[in-house]
């Protein structure tokens, strides 16, 4: 169907070395299909040579966790008036047929992307699913209600390795507006994590595991470029005194820092937590070790 607003896409810039690591990726979010961050990460991933399709909610569905229901006809316009009231339950942008909306929740949108959209464009199943970058961080207990995390866990439960990306700063922005610095930085950092993870070959992640990634604030004179940021392996929640030890890294004594402590500390940091899709809680040390082996080249203490 035809929409009034055209997408503003960057030209593809994939290099031969990048193409060798290209992957089939399904992208979603909880902030809505017309939100800027979703489009900026699409540009970054396609520029890295990846084959990407997007399936995201027609409206902002932040904070809806793992809610799920069948899509329905729109009774009001899509987000930012990007499609009219009365539009069908699902649809796409005629200016870029890889962008689909689903008038339902993030979980529903991700499932639609994996089961319905991806087969239209891919000759085999998706190799990775990404959600976000969310407008706002998803730290600690917030992961339980995050629609961004809900979309990622849905993919992991369907057997697709998944990452939930969230940014500490930003505001809901239409995709046709100028790209804010934070959106560009978060997209570049997301692509760096994706590319590094995929370089390690398959399996990309252990079965039923997803990554919860939070980007620190893009602000001041030091945290305005992707190269300013350091990546730290973290936990979602503080471990209880008798919990099994975490993976050993940086002489941590068997305990990883929490993502909240890392992201909210002074400096420019990205937290990467390893979690189970079933309950959205911290994964075992063996799963953390798997991710550490994959991402060792970019992780710091």
Helices and strands as residue ranges (DSSP letters): H 16-19, E 24-28, H 36-47, E 51-57, G 79-81, E 90-93, E 96-102, H 106-112, I 113-117, H 118-121, E 128-135, G 140-144, H 147-157, E 162-167, H 181-199, E 209-215, G 226-228, E 230-234, H 259-263, E 269-276, E 281-282, H 285-295
